[in-house]
Amino acid sequence: MAQLTVGSAIEKAKLLLVATGVPESEAETTARCIVASDLWGIGSHGLMRLPFYLARLQAGGIKADAKLKVVTDLPSLVVFDGDDGLGHWQLQKAAEVAAERAAINGISAVGVGSSNHCGALGIYVWPMINRGQVGIAFSTGPAVMPPWGGNSALLSTSPIAAGIPTNPPTVVDLATSAVARGKIQAKAQAGAALEPGWAFTKDGAPTTDAKEALAGMLAPLGGVKGYAIAVLVESLTGMLVGPSLAKDIPDMFASEQDANPQKISHFIIAIDSAKLSVDGENSRTADFARAVSDAGGRLPGSNRSNPERPDTAENITITDQVADQLAQWSTKLGI
């Protein structure tokens, strides 16, 4: 295992992205979002993914100099065309716009279509949390999950995230598949077996082989209920924002598809929590957080640091394989 500081990891990621043509500001935001996943202990969505982004940037599947283009601009609803750019900086911008509009109108929603993978979805509820708002985020990706009772992949891992401005903040961040696909890729790289019940082969047989699972399908979280939530996520992203359904999105782990834009869509909702109360200012948020603690529990995601204000001196750990891949890319790009 290799250890490096958050600050040096962000700088390394930024330099690699800039070297592939990403403008410095977008590269900085993307690098910060990528490293936040490692800092949260979600290595499957952190620097492990960077070599895949770099390969897609070089092949043209991700447009390095993409611009967000306004499609719809209403007081409480904004929709952007992502121009096939990196999902990280685009969803961060969408969340910031959502928070700004919610502060004025009480609630807002922002969609981004024709985008790419954005990493850990929970990162993008923090622009709302940091403004005392509620944030909800949805995203889609390549189809890896069959409909309930079906035998072919039609749904992505269909992640959903929510942020509540408790103290400490509550961050719900989960895939509606039994496991995030990035964890399958991490297991495949490590040569490790999967937990039973996570995945199926492409023929629908249960498997604990990570490579078979990558070519196959994932099980829904919680059976038919997880499937129903996945349909909700696909509805708010691929169906309504578009332009692609999960079944038509290229796989970022398949190198032969690197030149094909993913056309992923994201959707953000922001709510001014202060405007929701029927009885004005109150202590219920603090009361609930205290009750959870008194009961011996903790709020979901309450141990996650603020990704918009990272401690650059803190250390993260990555696998030797990821460290070697980043070193190879540095050499390849002349860094």
Secondary structure per residue as TSV (DSSP state, phi and psi in degrees):
chain	resnum	aa	ss	phi	psi
A	1	M	-	360.0	145.2
A	2	A	E	-113.8	142.9
A	3	Q	E	-119.9	139.1
A	4	L	E	-150.8	159.0
A	5	T	E	-76.5	157.7
A	6	V	H	-58.4	-43.6
A	7	G	H	-60.3	-45.2
A	8	S	H	-70.3	-33.0
A	9	A	H	-66.8	-43.3
A	10	I	H	-62.5	-43.7
A	11	E	H	-63.5	-43.2
A	12	K	H	-61.8	-47.1
A	13	A	H	-63.3	-41.7
A	14	K	H	-61.4	-45.5
A	15	L	H	-62.3	-40.1
A	16	L	H	-65.1	-41.9
A	17	L	H	-66.8	-43.8
A	18	V	H	-60.5	-37.6
A	19	A	H	-66.0	-20.5
A	20	T	T	-95.7	5.1
A	21	G	T	106.1	1.9
A	22	V	-	-75.7	130.8
A	23	P	-	-58.3	150.9
A	24	E	H	-59.0	-42.8
A	25	S	H	-63.0	-47.1
A	26	E	H	-65.5	-36.4
A	27	A	H	-66.0	-40.0
A	28	E	H	-62.8	-46.9
A	29	T	H	-63.4	-45.2
A	30	T	H	-61.8	-44.7
A	31	A	H	-61.0	-43.0
A	32	R	H	-62.3	-41.6
A	33	C	H	-67.2	-39.5
A	34	I	H	-63.0	-48.9
A	35	V	H	-69.0	-28.3
A	36	A	H	-57.8	-35.8
A	37	S	H	-62.6	-44.2
A	38	D	H	-63.7	-39.8
A	39	L	H	-64.0	-33.0
A	40	W	T	-80.2	-4.8
A	41	G	T	85.2	16.4
A	42	I	-	-108.4	67.3
A	43	G	G	-60.6	-24.4
A	44	S	G	-64.7	-17.6
A	45	H	G	-116.5	8.9
A	46	G	T	-102.6	-132.4
A	47	L	G	-62.4	-20.5
A	48	M	G	-57.4	-31.2
A	49	R	G	-82.7	-19.7
A	50	L	H	-57.6	-44.0
A	51	P	H	-58.1	-33.5
A	52	F	H	-68.8	-40.1
A	53	Y	H	-63.2	-43.7
A	54	L	H	-62.8	-41.6
A	55	A	H	-63.2	-40.5
A	56	R	H	-71.1	-35.0
A	57	L	H	-63.0	-43.7
A	58	Q	H	-69.0	-33.5
A	59	A	H	-82.2	-16.0
A	60	G	T	99.8	-1.2
A	61	G	S	-68.8	-27.1
A	62	I	S	-115.7	129.9
A	63	K	-	-86.2	115.0
A	64	A	T	-62.3	-41.8
A	65	D	T	-103.2	32.0
A	66	A	-	-61.9	151.7
A	67	K	-	-123.4	143.5
A	68	L	-	-74.2	126.7
A	69	K	E	-113.4	126.2
A	70	V	E	-72.6	125.6
A	71	V	E	-103.3	-43.0
A	72	T	E	-132.9	134.9
A	73	D	E	-140.2	93.0
A	74	L	E	-115.2	164.8
A	75	P	T	-52.3	-39.7
A	76	S	T	-118.0	9.8
A	77	L	E	-144.0	123.8
A	78	V	E	-128.3	137.2
A	79	V	E	-127.8	130.1
A	80	F	E	-112.1	145.2
A	81	D	E	-91.4	121.7
A	82	G	-	-80.5	-6.2
A	83	D	T	60.2	27.2
A	84	D	T	65.5	28.0
A	85	G	-	-86.2	178.1
A	86	L	-	-62.1	134.9
A	87	G	H	-70.3	-27.9
A	88	H	H	-62.0	-57.9
A	89	W	H	-70.0	-28.0
A	90	Q	H	-70.9	-42.0
A	91	L	H	-73.3	-32.1
A	92	Q	H	-61.4	-44.9
A	93	K	H	-63.6	-42.5
A	94	A	H	-60.1	-41.0
A	95	A	H	-66.1	-39.0
A	96	E	H	-65.0	-41.8
A	97	V	H	-64.5	-42.0
A	98	A	H	-60.3	-43.5
A	99	A	H	-65.1	-40.9
A	100	E	H	-63.4	-43.8
A	101	R	H	-70.1	-37.1
A	102	A	H	-66.2	-33.5
A	103	A	H	-63.5	-27.6
A	104	I	H	-90.7	-45.1
A	105	N	H	-105.5	-4.6
A	106	G	S	91.9	-35.4
A	107	I	E	-151.7	149.3
A	108	S	E	-155.1	161.9
A	109	A	E	-139.2	142.7
A	110	V	E	-135.1	129.1
A	111	G	E	-111.2	147.8
A	112	V	E	-130.6	120.0
A	113	G	E	-110.4	168.9
A	114	S	E	53.2	47.2
A	115	S	E	-114.3	-161.4
A	116	N	-	-138.4	179.3
A	117	H	-	-54.0	141.4
A	118	C	-	-115.7	4.2
A	119	G	S	82.2	-148.6
A	120	A	-	-71.0	120.3
A	121	L	G	-66.2	-30.0
A	122	G	G	-61.4	-19.8
A	123	I	G	-59.9	-32.6
A	124	Y	G	-91.4	6.5
A	125	V	G	-94.4	-6.2
A	126	W	H	-71.9	-31.6
A	127	P	H	-58.0	-30.4
A	128	M	H	-78.3	-48.1
A	129	I	H	-54.1	-44.3
A	130	N	T	-68.5	-10.7
A	131	R	T	-110.4	13.5
A	132	G	T	73.0	23.4
A	133	Q	-	-108.8	166.2
A	134	V	E	-92.0	136.0
A	135	G	E	-125.4	139.8
A	136	I	E	-132.7	133.8
A	137	A	E	-132.8	146.1
A	138	F	E	-135.8	150.6
A	139	S	E	-152.3	162.2
A	140	T	-	-121.9	-175.7
A	141	G	-	-175.0	-167.0
A	142	P	S	-62.7	145.6
A	143	A	-	-67.7	124.0
A	144	V	-	-136.0	-3.1
A	145	M	B	-128.9	131.2
A	146	P	-	-80.4	158.4
A	147	P	-	-65.4	156.5
A	148	W	T	-58.6	123.1
A	149	G	T	86.0	-3.9
A	150	G	-	-93.4	176.2
A	151	N	S	-133.6	17.9
A	152	S	S	-140.0	145.9
A	153	A	-	-72.3	124.9
A	154	L	-	-127.5	-18.1
A	155	L	B	-118.0	150.0
A	156	S	-	-80.7	-171.9
A	157	T	-	-66.1	-10.8
A	158	S	-	47.1	61.1
A	159	P	-	-72.0	152.0
A	160	I	E	-138.2	141.4
A	161	A	E	-137.4	150.8
A	162	A	E	-145.8	144.0
A	163	G	E	-125.6	132.5
A	164	I	E	-121.5	132.2
A	165	P	-	-79.4	57.9
A	166	T	-	-81.1	-178.9
A	167	N	S	-129.3	103.9
A	168	P	S	-73.8	164.6
A	169	P	-	-61.5	146.0
A	170	T	E	-92.8	128.3
A	171	V	E	-130.1	109.5
A	172	V	E	-94.0	127.2
A	173	D	E	-149.4	106.6
A	174	L	E	-152.6	153.0
A	175	A	-	-87.1	151.3
A	176	T	S	-91.8	1.5
A	177	S	B	-85.1	166.1
A	178	A	S	-60.7	-25.6
A	179	V	S	-155.1	150.8
A	180	A	-	-68.5	144.8
A	181	R	H	-67.4	-28.2
A	182	G	H	-59.8	-32.3
A	183	K	H	-68.8	-33.6
A	184	I	H	-64.7	-44.2
A	185	Q	H	-62.2	-41.7
A	186	A	H	-62.2	-41.3
A	187	K	H	-64.6	-39.7
A	188	A	H	-63.4	-41.8
A	189	Q	H	-64.5	-34.8
A	190	A	H	-85.9	-8.2
A	191	G	T	69.3	28.2
A	192	A	-	-100.2	154.2
A	193	A	-	-80.7	154.2
A	194	L	-	-88.0	161.8
A	195	E	-	-72.2	140.7
A	196	P	T	-58.5	141.2
A	197	G	T	92.5	-3.7
A	198	W	S	-79.9	-38.8
A	199	A	E	-148.3	167.2
A	200	F	E	-129.3	157.4
A	201	T	-	-72.7	173.5
A	202	K	T	-64.2	-17.5
A	203	D	T	-93.5	1.0
A	204	G	S	92.0	7.3
A	205	A	-	-87.0	139.7
A	206	P	E	-58.5	143.0
A	207	T	E	-145.5	151.3
A	208	T	-	-113.9	8.0
A	209	D	-	-88.1	117.4
A	210	A	H	-63.2	-37.7
A	211	K	H	-69.2	-37.5
A	212	E	H	-65.0	-37.7
A	213	A	H	-66.6	-38.0
A	214	L	H	-62.2	-33.1
A	215	A	T	-90.1	-4.2
A	216	G	S	-111.7	-127.9
A	217	M	E	-139.8	159.2
A	218	L	E	-106.0	151.1
A	219	A	-	-82.2	149.5
A	220	P	B	-73.9	150.6
A	221	L	T	-72.3	123.3
A	222	G	T	70.2	27.2
A	223	G	T	67.1	-135.0
A	224	V	H	-65.0	-27.7
A	225	K	H	-68.6	-41.2
A	226	G	H	-63.7	-38.7
A	227	Y	H	-61.0	-43.1
A	228	A	H	-62.8	-41.0
A	229	I	H	-67.1	-36.8
A	230	A	H	-61.8	-38.5
A	231	V	H	-63.8	-39.3
A	232	L	H	-59.7	-46.8
A	233	V	H	-62.7	-45.4
A	234	E	H	-62.4	-34.2
A	235	S	I	-65.0	-42.7
A	236	L	I	-79.8	-10.3
A	237	T	I	-116.8	-84.9
A	238	G	I	-58.1	-42.3
A	239	M	I	-72.9	-50.3
A	240	L	T	-89.4	-39.7
A	241	V	T	-88.1	-53.5
A	242	G	-	74.2	-166.1
A	243	P	S	-90.4	0.7
A	244	S	-	-120.8	141.1
A	245	L	-	-77.7	159.3
A	246	A	G	-54.8	-37.0
A	247	K	G	-64.8	-15.4
A	248	D	G	-108.5	6.8
A	249	I	S	-91.8	127.2
A	250	P	-	-62.2	152.1
A	251	D	-	-88.6	120.5
A	252	M	T	-68.2	-16.6
A	253	F	T	-89.6	-1.4
A	254	A	-	-103.8	103.2
A	255	S	G	-60.8	-27.3
A	256	E	G	-69.8	-10.3
A	257	Q	G	-105.7	9.9
A	258	D	T	-60.0	-28.5
A	259	A	T	-84.4	-5.2
A	260	N	S	-95.4	118.8
A	261	P	-	-58.4	139.6
A	262	Q	-	-75.6	-31.3
A	263	K	-	58.4	40.2
A	264	I	E	-75.2	152.1
A	265	S	E	-123.7	149.4
A	266	H	E	-130.2	156.3
A	267	F	E	-145.0	130.0
A	268	I	E	-123.2	137.3
A	269	I	E	-122.4	133.8
A	270	A	E	-123.2	138.4
A	271	I	E	-131.9	128.8
A	272	D	-	-75.2	101.8
A	273	S	G	-62.6	-28.8
A	274	A	G	-66.4	-23.9
A	275	K	G	-90.3	0.4
A	276	L	T	-88.2	-28.9
A	277	S	-	-65.7	135.6
A	278	V	S	-80.9	-14.5
A	279	D	S	-124.2	23.4
A	280	G	S	75.2	-156.6
A	281	E	S	-62.0	136.1
A	282	N	-	-152.4	177.7
A	283	S	S	-112.9	16.9
A	284	R	H	-63.5	-36.8
A	285	T	H	-60.8	-47.8
A	286	A	H	-66.1	-37.6
A	287	D	H	-61.8	-43.5
A	288	F	H	-67.0	-44.7
A	289	A	H	-59.1	-41.3
A	290	R	H	-67.2	-38.7
A	291	A	H	-64.8	-39.0
A	292	V	H	-62.0	-45.6
A	293	S	H	-64.3	-43.1
A	294	D	H	-63.9	-27.8
A	295	A	T	-83.3	0.3
A	296	G	T	90.7	9.6
A	297	G	-	-108.5	-171.7
A	298	R	-	-143.5	155.3
A	299	L	-	-70.4	142.9
A	300	P	T	-55.6	132.5
A	301	G	T	69.1	10.1
A	302	S	T	-70.9	-11.5
A	303	N	T	-93.1	4.9
A	304	R	-	-90.2	132.3
A	305	S	-	-74.6	160.7
A	306	N	-	-72.4	112.6
A	307	P	T	-70.7	-15.9
A	308	E	T	-84.4	-13.0
A	309	R	S	-135.0	63.9
A	310	P	-	-70.4	148.3
A	311	D	-	-85.5	102.2
A	312	T	T	-68.6	-13.8
A	313	A	T	-88.9	-11.6
A	314	E	S	-69.9	152.3
A	315	N	E	-98.4	147.6
A	316	I	E	-123.4	160.6
A	317	T	E	-122.0	132.9
A	318	I	E	-125.6	160.0
A	319	T	-	-70.7	157.8
A	320	D	H	-61.4	-33.5
A	321	Q	H	-64.4	-44.1
A	322	V	H	-64.9	-42.5
A	323	A	H	-59.3	-42.0
A	324	D	H	-65.4	-41.0
A	325	Q	H	-63.5	-41.4
A	326	L	H	-65.8	-37.9
A	327	A	H	-65.2	-39.6
A	328	Q	H	-64.6	-40.2
A	329	W	H	-68.2	-35.5
A	330	S	H	-62.2	-43.1
A	331	T	H	-65.4	-43.7
A	332	K	H	-62.3	-36.0
A	333	L	T	-96.1	2.8
A	334	G	T	74.0	33.8
A	335	I	-	-102.1	360.0
